[in-house]
Amino acid sequence: MNPLSRRTFLGTASALSAGSLASVGVAALAQPSAAAGSEIAPAPMKPKDIRVGMLTAPLRDLPFVEVLDLAKRCHIAALEVVAEPGHPHIDPLTIGPAQVEILQRELAERQLEISSLSNFMNITTPGKADKVQRIVIKTIDAAAQLGVPTLCMNLGMPLPGMSKIKMIREVIPGLFRPIIDHAKEKGVNVAIENWFETNLQGLDTFDCLMETIRDDNFGFNYDPSHLVHQLCDYTVPVTKYSKRIFHTHAKDCLVDDQQRAYFGVLGGKWYAGAAGGGWWRYAIPGFGDVNWGRYIGLLREVGYKGVLSIEHEDSTFGPEEGFRQGARYLNQFCSL
């Protein structure tokens, strides 16, 4: 089974042909569905509360219509859709009104929503910042066309010889300023995932980022799992930055204490878990060390009404089974 990880597509910015979206992704949506030829009368939408979503990254090889059907089967309400040049689901460089209409119709028929578009290209790659900025701005335009409120990104990798704090203070503001300003014009929030390998790592980097960039449409796609294996308190950002959490990743982290005591916190293989020669790995929600009841309770307490987007990086489950198990566990904490 291929690794189910954002890292398999982080930084992929190679643009495919302009027809790739229509031929592979949106064209699939145009195929007649079971309800073709009949009028669809969507049920009235309830006021939105915390609900389960999914990051579509592991499902790149499925036609997008099949991704929607999988989400529906797994009782998932929302999709965080990867949107990068050449991506078969949503290509921000080629999407237009016709494709938007098809997408919105297929979503409505299944009573699904897109909670965010995600672009995980590395904005700090030397010599690539301008290109990434242009693509991200196009992705913001695509979000606005689709009525999607949030763009999810990462903070880029640290450059040689620079600490993450120095990157945040001296490099990140300039790289993100045109993105934040354009997103504000379009009514879109920019949500940064705290993947520990990027410039957003420990709680000190959270504080530095929020002190450095104070725009109210710039905040977090918060993932508690990245703080678990760092031994940081993953509940702190929920209460401290409640107004700047626009989206969340639902991913667990399973730590083997005995293996950690054997390897030490700096030893062992990252992401591998005990069976793979490490001491921690990512897991489907409910199969690791995050106290989801307490965590989601805190999200409720601070007024979060967004999505718990399952990020499937658990090698012990196949794609659909992992999403199904994660949704089954998380839905007990949601108002269905």
SVG drawing of the C-alpha trace seen along z (x, -y; Angstrom):
<svg xmlns="http://www.w3.org/2000/svg" viewBox="-37 -43 61 48">
<polyline fill="none" stroke="black" stroke-width="0.4" points="0.0,0.0 1.3,-3.4 2.1,-5.8 -1.0,-7.8 0.6,-11.1 0.6,-14.7 4.3,-14.3 3.8,-12.3 2.5,-15.5 4.1,-18.3 5.8,-20.7 4.5,-19.2 3.9,-22.2 4.4,-20.7 1.5,-21.9 -0.1,-19.3 -2.1,-20.1 -4.9,-22.6 -7.3,-19.8 -6.3,-17.5 -9.0,-18.7 -11.8,-18.3 -10.6,-14.9 -9.8,-13.3 -11.6,-15.0 -14.5,-17.2 -15.3,-15.3 -16.0,-12.3 -18.6,-14.4 -20.4,-15.1 -21.2,-11.4 -24.9,-10.6 -25.6,-9.8 -28.3,-7.7 -30.4,-10.8 -29.8,-12.0 -32.8,-13.5 -34.7,-14.2 -34.8,-17.4 -32.9,-17.3 -34.5,-18.9 -31.9,-19.2 -33.1,-18.9 -33.0,-22.1 -29.6,-22.7 -29.3,-22.7 -27.2,-25.4 -23.6,-24.2 -21.9,-22.8 -18.7,-20.7 -18.8,-18.0 -16.5,-15.4 -14.6,-16.0 -11.7,-14.4 -8.6,-15.5 -8.7,-14.0 -5.0,-13.5 -4.9,-9.7 -7.6,-9.4 -5.9,-11.2 -6.2,-8.2 -10.0,-8.0 -12.3,-10.1 -13.7,-12.9 -17.2,-11.7 -16.0,-8.4 -14.4,-10.4 -17.7,-12.1 -19.5,-8.7 -16.9,-7.4 -17.4,-10.3 -21.1,-9.8 -20.7,-6.0 -18.4,-6.8 -20.8,-9.4 -18.4,-12.3 -20.0,-15.7 -17.2,-17.8 -14.2,-17.6 -10.8,-19.3 -9.8,-19.1 -6.2,-19.3 -6.1,-22.0 -2.7,-22.2 -1.7,-22.5 -2.3,-19.4 -4.3,-17.8 -7.1,-15.6 -9.7,-16.8 -9.3,-20.6 -6.7,-22.4 -6.8,-26.1 -5.2,-27.1 -7.9,-25.7 -11.2,-25.6 -13.9,-27.8 -17.6,-28.4 -18.8,-25.2 -16.6,-23.1 -17.8,-25.0 -21.4,-24.4 -20.8,-20.7 -19.0,-20.4 -21.7,-22.3 -24.4,-20.2 -22.7,-16.9 -22.1,-18.2 -25.6,-19.3 -27.0,-16.0 -25.1,-14.2 -25.6,-17.0 -21.8,-17.4 -19.7,-20.5 -16.1,-21.6 -14.7,-22.9 -11.4,-24.1 -9.1,-23.9 -5.5,-22.8 -2.3,-23.7 0.8,-22.3 3.5,-23.5 6.7,-24.7 6.6,-28.5 10.2,-28.8 11.9,-26.8 14.7,-29.1 13.7,-30.7 10.2,-29.4 8.4,-31.9 6.9,-33.9 5.6,-30.9 4.0,-29.5 2.4,-32.8 0.8,-33.0 -0.5,-29.5 -1.9,-30.1 -3.6,-33.3 -5.3,-31.3 -6.3,-28.8 -7.9,-31.6 -9.8,-32.6 -11.0,-29.0 -12.1,-29.0 -14.1,-32.2 -15.8,-30.8 -16.8,-27.6 -17.9,-29.5 -15.2,-27.8 -14.3,-29.8 -10.8,-28.5 -7.5,-27.9 -5.2,-25.5 -1.4,-25.7 1.8,-25.0 4.4,-27.5 7.2,-26.2 10.5,-24.5 13.2,-26.3 16.1,-27.5 19.7,-26.4 21.3,-28.4 18.0,-29.9 16.0,-28.9 12.2,-28.6 11.7,-31.6 14.0,-33.7 12.2,-32.4 8.8,-33.5 10.1,-36.9 12.1,-37.7 11.0,-35.6 7.4,-34.4 5.7,-37.8 7.0,-38.9 6.1,-35.6 2.6,-35.5 1.6,-39.2 0.3,-39.1 -1.5,-35.9 -3.2,-37.2 -4.2,-40.5 -5.7,-38.7 -7.5,-36.3 -9.0,-39.1 -10.3,-40.8 -12.0,-37.5 -13.4,-36.7 -11.2,-33.7 -9.3,-32.6 -5.7,-31.3 -5.2,-28.4 -1.7,-27.1 -1.2,-23.5 1.3,-23.0 3.2,-20.1 6.3,-20.0 8.8,-19.6 7.8,-23.1 8.4,-26.4 5.4,-25.9 6.6,-23.4 6.3,-24.0 4.1,-26.3 6.9,-29.0 6.5,-29.1 2.7,-29.4 3.2,-32.4 5.8,-34.0 3.6,-33.6 0.5,-35.1 2.5,-38.0 4.2,-38.6 1.2,-38.3 -1.9,-39.7 -4.4,-39.7 -7.8,-38.3 -8.1,-36.1 -4.7,-34.4 -4.7,-31.5 -4.5,-27.8 -5.6,-24.5 -4.9,-23.0 -3.6,-19.4 -3.2,-18.2 -1.3,-15.1 1.9,-17.0 2.2,-18.2 1.7,-14.8 5.1,-13.3 6.8,-16.6 5.4,-16.3 3.6,-19.7 0.2,-20.4 -2.1,-20.1 -5.0,-21.8 -3.2,-25.1 -3.7,-26.5 -7.4,-25.7 -8.0,-28.1 -5.2,-30.6 -5.9,-31.1 -9.6,-30.1 -10.4,-33.0 -7.6,-32.1 -8.5,-28.4 -10.4,-28.2 -10.1,-24.5 -8.7,-21.4 -7.1,-18.2 -8.3,-15.1 -5.3,-12.9 -4.1,-10.8 -0.6,-10.0 0.3,-6.7 3.3,-6.8 5.1,-3.7 6.5,-4.8 8.8,-1.7 10.3,-2.3 10.8,-6.0 12.6,-5.1 14.8,-2.7 15.6,-5.0 15.3,-8.4 13.2,-11.2 15.8,-12.0 16.2,-8.3 14.2,-5.8 12.6,-6.3 10.1,-9.1 6.5,-8.1 7.4,-4.5 5.9,-3.3 7.3,-0.5 6.9,2.1 8.9,0.1 11.8,-0.8 10.5,-4.0 8.5,-5.0 5.6,-7.1 3.4,-7.1 0.3,-8.8 -3.0,-7.0 -6.7,-7.3 -8.6,-9.2 -9.4,-6.9 -6.3,-4.7 -3.8,-6.9 -3.1,-9.1 -5.3,-12.2 -8.2,-12.6 -10.7,-13.4 -13.6,-14.0 -11.7,-16.5 -10.2,-18.1 -13.5,-18.5 -15.1,-19.6 -12.6,-22.5 -13.3,-23.3 -17.0,-23.5 -16.3,-25.6 -14.4,-28.3 -17.2,-28.3 -15.6,-26.4 -18.2,-25.2 -16.0,-24.0 -14.7,-20.7 -12.7,-17.9 -10.9,-16.9 -9.6,-13.3 -6.0,-13.3 -5.4,-9.6 -1.7,-8.8 -2.3,-5.4 -0.6,-2.6 -2.6,0.0 -5.8,-0.9 -6.7,-1.1 -8.1,-4.4 -11.8,-3.8 -11.6,-1.7 -9.5,-4.3 -11.9,-7.1 -14.8,-5.0 -13.3,-4.1 -12.2,-7.7 -15.7,-9.1 -17.4,-6.5 -15.3,-7.4 -15.5,-11.2 -19.2,-11.4 -20.1,-10.5 -18.8,-13.9 -20.7,-15.7 -24.4,-16.8 -25.7,-14.7"/>
</svg>
